[in-house]
Amino acid sequence: MPTYEYECSKCGHQFEQFQSMRDAPLKTCPKCKGKVKRLVGRGAGLIFKGSGFYQTDYRSSSYTSGASADKPAPTSDKPASGTNKPAASTDKPASSTDKGSAKK
């Protein structure tokens, strides 16, 4: 349920009222019983907290340390560095004739 802002035209009192969207707007000031009008509200910010959101949002240090402890150690199927030779490339380099004819 939204919070609506009102202002009294008689005494200038501004106040907020928590009411359903289906409720009729208030008509009288709670201080002087003068006529009130509903103001345009500024809205509210929305903050997502808790599990299920992006990894970097609102993560505590205890959560990240626990999550890193649960990860298995990375394994490598590759031999030690320096023993691998680069594989020969089977791709043909593009030749100048493969570009097609350009219209002038």
FINU-650852 format. One record per residue: residue number from 0; residue in one letter; x negated, y, z of N, C-alpha, C in turn. Coordinates in steps of 0.1 Angstrom, whole numbers, plus 5000, padded with zeros to 4 digits. Example, Ala and Ser with C-alpha at 12.3 -4.5 7.8 and 13.67 -1.06 7.14 Angstrom:
REM FINU-650852
+------+------+------+------+------+-------+-------+-------+------+------+------+
: tiro : pagu : n.xx : n.yy : n.zz : ca.xx : ca.yy : ca.zz : c.xx : c.yy : c.zz :
+------+------+------+------+------+-------+-------+-------+------+------+------+
:    0 :    A : 4868 : 4943 : 5078 :  4877 :  4955 :  5078 : 4868 : 4967 : 5078 :
:    1 :    S : 4872 : 4978 : 5071 :  4863 :  4989 :  5071 : 4871 : 5000 : 5079 :
+------+------+------+------+------+-------+-------+-------+------+------+------+
This chain:
REM FINU-650852
+------+------+------+------+------+-------+-------+-------+------+------+------+
: tiro : pagu : n.xx : n.yy : n.zz : ca.xx : ca.yy : ca.zz : c.xx : c.yy : c.zz :
+------+------+------+------+------+-------+-------+-------+------+------+------+
:    0 :    M : 4991 : 4988 : 5000 :  5000 :  5000 :  5000 : 4991 : 5012 : 5000 :
:    1 :    P : 4994 : 5022 : 4992 :  4986 :  5034 :  4991 : 4989 : 5044 : 5002 :
:    2 :    T : 4979 : 5053 : 5003 :  4980 :  5064 :  5013 : 4983 : 5077 : 5004 :
:    3 :    Y : 4994 : 5084 : 5007 :  4997 :  5096 :  5000 : 4994 : 5108 : 5008 :
:    4 :    E : 4990 : 5119 : 5001 :  4987 :  5131 :  5008 : 4999 : 5141 : 5006 :
:    5 :    Y : 5002 : 5148 : 5016 :  5013 :  5158 :  5016 : 5008 : 5171 : 5021 :
:    6 :    E : 5015 : 5182 : 5017 :  5012 :  5195 :  5022 : 5026 : 5203 : 5024 :
:    7 :    C : 5027 : 5209 : 5036 :  5039 :  5217 :  5039 : 5038 : 5230 : 5032 :
:    8 :    S : 5049 : 5234 : 5025 :  5049 :  5247 :  5019 : 5052 : 5259 : 5029 :
:    9 :    K : 5057 : 5255 : 5041 :  5060 :  5265 :  5051 : 5049 : 5268 : 5060 :
:   10 :    C : 5043 : 5258 : 5066 :  5032 :  5261 :  5076 : 5018 : 5257 : 5070 :
:   11 :    G : 5017 : 5250 : 5058 :  5004 :  5247 :  5052 : 4998 : 5234 : 5058 :
:   12 :    H : 5005 : 5227 : 5067 :  5000 :  5215 :  5073 : 4997 : 5204 : 5062 :
:   13 :    Q : 4985 : 5199 : 5062 :  4982 :  5188 :  5053 : 4981 : 5175 : 5061 :
:   14 :    F : 4987 : 5164 : 5056 :  4987 :  5151 :  5062 : 4987 : 5140 : 5052 :
:   15 :    E : 4984 : 5128 : 5057 :  4984 :  5116 :  5049 : 4995 : 5107 : 5054 :
:   16 :    Q : 5001 : 5100 : 5045 :  5012 :  5090 :  5049 : 5009 : 5077 : 5042 :
:   17 :    F : 5009 : 5066 : 5049 :  5007 :  5053 :  5044 : 5021 : 5047 : 5041 :
:   18 :    Q : 5024 : 5046 : 5028 :  5037 :  5041 :  5025 : 5037 : 5033 : 5012 :
:   19 :    S : 5047 : 5025 : 5010 :  5049 :  5016 :  4998 : 5051 : 5025 : 4986 :
:   20 :    M : 5047 : 5019 : 4974 :  5049 :  5027 :  4962 : 5064 : 5028 : 4958 :
:   21 :    R : 5072 : 5019 : 4964 :  5086 :  5020 :  4962 : 5094 : 5030 : 4971 :
:   22 :    D : 5087 : 5034 : 4982 :  5093 :  5043 :  4991 : 5095 : 5057 : 4984 :
:   23 :    A : 5105 : 5064 : 4988 :  5108 :  5078 :  4983 : 5098 : 5087 : 4989 :
:   24 :    P : 5093 : 5098 : 4982 :  5084 :  5107 :  4988 : 5090 : 5114 : 5001 :
:   25 :    L : 5082 : 5118 : 5010 :  5087 :  5125 :  5022 : 5091 : 5139 : 5018 :
:   26 :    K : 5101 : 5144 : 5026 :  5107 :  5157 :  5022 : 5105 : 5167 : 5033 :
:   27 :    T : 5102 : 5163 : 5045 :  5100 :  5173 :  5056 : 5087 : 5171 : 5063 :
:   28 :    C : 5082 : 5182 : 5068 :  5069 :  5183 :  5076 : 5071 : 5177 : 5090 :
:   29 :    P : 5062 : 5169 : 5095 :  5064 :  5164 :  5108 : 5062 : 5175 : 5119 :
:   30 :    K : 5055 : 5186 : 5116 :  5053 :  5196 :  5126 : 5064 : 5207 : 5126 :
:   31 :    C : 5068 : 5212 : 5115 :  5077 :  5223 :  5115 : 5090 : 5220 : 5108 :
:   32 :    K : 5092 : 5208 : 5103 :  5104 :  5204 :  5095 : 5106 : 5212 : 5082 :
:   33 :    G : 5095 : 5218 : 5077 :  5096 :  5225 :  5065 : 5095 : 5215 : 5053 :
:   34 :    K : 5097 : 5221 : 5041 :  5096 :  5213 :  5029 : 5082 : 5209 : 5025 :
:   35 :    V : 5079 : 5196 : 5022 :  5066 :  5192 :  5018 : 5066 : 5188 : 5003 :
:   36 :    K : 5054 : 5188 : 4997 :  5052 :  5183 :  4984 : 5040 : 5173 : 4984 :
:   37 :    R : 5041 : 5163 : 4976 :  5031 :  5153 :  4975 : 5020 : 5158 : 4966 :
:   38 :    L : 5007 : 5157 : 4971 :  4996 :  5161 :  4964 : 4990 : 5150 : 4956 :
:   39 :    V : 4982 : 5153 : 4946 :  4975 :  5144 :  4938 : 4963 : 5138 : 4946 :
:   40 :    G : 4963 : 5125 : 4948 :  4952 :  5119 :  4956 : 4940 : 5118 : 4948 :
:   41 :    R : 4929 : 5116 : 4955 :  4916 :  5114 :  4949 : 4913 : 5100 : 4947 :
:   42 :    G : 4920 : 5091 : 4952 :  4918 :  5076 :  4950 : 4907 : 5071 : 4960 :
:   43 :    A : 4904 : 5059 : 4959 :  4894 :  5053 :  4968 : 4884 : 5046 : 4960 :
:   44 :    G : 4872 : 5045 : 4966 :  4861 :  5037 :  4960 : 4863 : 5022 : 4962 :
:   45 :    L : 4858 : 5014 : 4954 :  4859 :  5000 :  4955 : 4845 : 4994 : 4957 :
:   46 :    I : 4843 : 4986 : 4968 :  4830 :  4980 :  4971 : 4832 : 4965 : 4972 :
:   47 :    F : 4825 : 4958 : 4965 :  4826 :  4943 :  4965 : 4815 : 4938 : 4975 :
:   48 :    K : 4819 : 4931 : 4986 :  4809 :  4926 :  4995 : 4813 : 4911 : 4997 :
:   49 :    G : 4803 : 4903 : 5000 :  4805 :  4889 :  5003 : 4800 : 4880 : 4992 :
:   50 :    S : 4803 : 4867 : 4993 :  4797 :  4858 :  4984 : 4805 : 4858 : 4971 :
:   51 :    G : 4799 : 4854 : 4960 :  4806 :  4853 :  4948 : 4803 : 4865 : 4938 :
:   52 :    F : 4795 : 4874 : 4942 :  4792 :  4885 :  4934 : 4778 : 4884 : 4929 :
:   53 :    Y : 4773 : 4895 : 4923 :  4759 :  4895 :  4917 : 4749 : 4891 : 4927 :
:   54 :    Q : 4738 : 4885 : 4923 :  4728 :  4880 :  4931 : 4721 : 4891 : 4939 :
:   55 :    T : 4720 : 4903 : 4933 :  4712 :  4914 :  4940 : 4721 : 4922 : 4949 :
:   56 :    D : 4734 : 4920 : 4948 :  4743 :  4929 :  4956 : 4745 : 4924 : 4970 :
:   57 :    Y : 4741 : 4933 : 4980 :  4743 :  4931 :  4994 : 4738 : 4918 : 4999 :
:   58 :    R : 4727 : 4913 : 4995 :  4721 :  4901 :  5000 : 4712 : 4904 : 5012 :
:   59 :    S : 4714 : 4896 : 5022 :  4706 :  4898 :  5034 : 4693 : 4891 : 5032 :
:   60 :    S : 4683 : 4895 : 5040 :  4670 :  4888 :  5038 : 4670 : 4873 : 5043 :
:   61 :    S : 4679 : 4870 : 5053 :  4680 :  4856 :  5057 : 4686 : 4848 : 5047 :
:   62 :    Y : 4696 : 4853 : 5039 :  4702 :  4845 :  5028 : 4692 : 4842 : 5017 :
:   63 :    T : 4684 : 4852 : 5013 :  4674 :  4850 :  5002 : 4663 : 4841 : 5007 :
:   64 :    S : 4659 : 4841 : 5019 :  4648 :  4832 :  5024 : 4654 : 4818 : 5025 :
:   65 :    G : 4666 : 4816 : 5029 :  4672 :  4803 :  5029 : 4675 : 4797 : 5015 :
:   66 :    A : 4678 : 4806 : 5006 :  4680 :  4801 :  4992 : 4667 : 4797 : 4986 :
:   67 :    S : 4657 : 4804 : 4988 :  4644 :  4801 :  4982 : 4638 : 4788 : 4989 :
:   68 :    A : 4642 : 4785 : 5001 :  4637 :  4773 :  5008 : 4645 : 4761 : 5002 :
:   69 :    D : 4657 : 4763 : 4997 :  4665 :  4752 :  4991 : 4661 : 4748 : 4977 :
:   70 :    K : 4654 : 4757 : 4970 :  4650 :  4754 :  4956 : 4639 : 4744 : 4956 :
:   71 :    P : 4639 : 4734 : 4947 :  4628 :  4725 :  4945 : 4616 : 4731 : 4939 :
:   72 :    A : 4604 : 4726 : 4943 :  4592 :  4732 :  4937 : 4591 : 4729 : 4922 :
:   73 :    P : 4587 : 4739 : 4915 :  4586 :  4737 :  4900 : 4576 : 4726 : 4896 :
:   74 :    T : 4580 : 4718 : 4887 :  4571 :  4707 :  4883 : 4567 : 4710 : 4868 :
:   75 :    S : 4555 : 4706 : 4865 :  4550 :  4709 :  4851 : 4546 : 4696 : 4845 :
:   76 :    D : 4551 : 4694 : 4832 :  4548 :  4682 :  4825 : 4536 : 4685 : 4815 :
:   77 :    K : 4531 : 4697 : 4815 :  4521 :  4701 :  4806 : 4507 : 4698 : 4813 :
:   78 :    P : 4497 : 4694 : 4804 :  4484 :  4692 :  4810 : 4478 : 4705 : 4814 :
:   79 :    A : 4467 : 4704 : 4821 :  4460 :  4716 :  4827 : 4457 : 4725 : 4815 :
:   80 :    S : 4456 : 4738 : 4818 :  4453 :  4748 :  4808 : 4439 : 4746 : 4803 :
:   81 :    G : 4437 : 4750 : 4790 :  4424 :  4749 :  4784 : 4422 : 4736 : 4776 :
:   82 :    T : 4431 : 4726 : 4778 :  4429 :  4714 :  4771 : 4439 : 4714 : 4759 :
:   83 :    N : 4448 : 4723 : 4759 :  4458 :  4723 :  4748 : 4452 : 4731 : 4736 :
:   84 :    K : 4454 : 4726 : 4724 :  4450 :  4733 :  4712 : 4463 : 4738 : 4707 :
:   85 :    P : 4463 : 4750 : 4701 :  4475 :  4755 :  4695 : 4480 : 4746 : 4683 :
:   86 :    A : 4493 : 4744 : 4683 :  4498 :  4735 :  4672 : 4498 : 4743 : 4659 :
:   87 :    A : 4495 : 4736 : 4648 :  4495 :  4742 :  4635 : 4509 : 4746 : 4631 :
:   88 :    S : 4510 : 4758 : 4626 :  4524 :  4762 :  4622 : 4527 : 4757 : 4608 :
:   89 :    T : 4540 : 4752 : 4607 :  4544 :  4746 :  4594 : 4552 : 4756 : 4587 :
:   90 :    D : 4555 : 4768 : 4593 :  4563 :  4778 :  4586 : 4554 : 4785 : 4576 :
:   91 :    K : 4561 : 4788 : 4565 :  4554 :  4795 :  4554 : 4555 : 4810 : 4556 :
:   92 :    P : 4544 : 4817 : 4555 :  4546 :  4832 :  4556 : 4554 : 4837 : 4544 :
:   93 :    A : 4561 : 4848 : 4546 :  4570 :  4854 :  4536 : 4560 : 4860 : 4525 :
:   94 :    S : 4563 : 4857 : 4513 :  4555 :  4863 :  4502 : 4562 : 4875 : 4497 :
:   95 :    S : 4555 : 4883 : 4489 :  4561 :  4895 :  4484 : 4571 : 4892 : 4473 :
:   96 :    T : 4571 : 4881 : 4467 :  4581 :  4877 :  4457 : 4594 : 4872 : 4463 :
:   97 :    D : 4594 : 4868 : 4476 :  4606 :  4863 :  4482 : 4616 : 4874 : 4487 :
:   98 :    K : 4612 : 4886 : 4486 :  4620 :  4897 :  4491 : 4631 : 4901 : 4481 :
:   99 :    G : 4631 : 4896 : 4470 :  4642 :  4899 :  4460 : 4640 : 4911 : 4452 :
:  100 :    S : 4648 : 4913 : 4442 :  4646 :  4925 :  4434 : 4654 : 4937 : 4440 :
:  101 :    A : 4648 : 4948 : 4440 :  4654 :  4960 :  4446 : 4661 : 4968 : 4434 :
:  102 :    K : 4673 : 4973 : 4437 :  4679 :  4981 :  4426 : 4675 : 4995 : 4428 :
:  103 :    K : 4673 : 5002 : 4416 :  4668 :  5016 :  4416 : 4679 : 5024 : 4411 :
+------+------+------+------+------+-------+-------+-------+------+------+------+
